[in-house]
Amino acid sequence: MSQNQPHCNWPGVSTSNQQRTFVESVIAIVCDQRVATADLEALVLRTIARQSANLTTPDILELRAQLDVDIDEQASRRQQTRAIVDAIMKIVEMWGHREAV
């Protein structure tokens, strides 16, 4: 699957173009912040929480608990952020599969 192609349905985002726009906006917001942070995962989650009206605080806390991303410290901030967003999307996709069962 292409790195630019979202692979799950994000809550409240109905088309792949909307999803791609949402993901790219999260990445842009995180990358534009010039804050050096040791906890990039938390920064990404905070950005997603602010951008998504459909994820509740318990959802964000559950994502944080389930999130386990091996970040390449040599990668650019954009690549690191993309890896975190992709991991979050996989978790959300698994939630969708559980709800469908």
Order of alpha helices (4+ residues) and beta strands (2+ residues): alpha-alpha-alpha-alpha
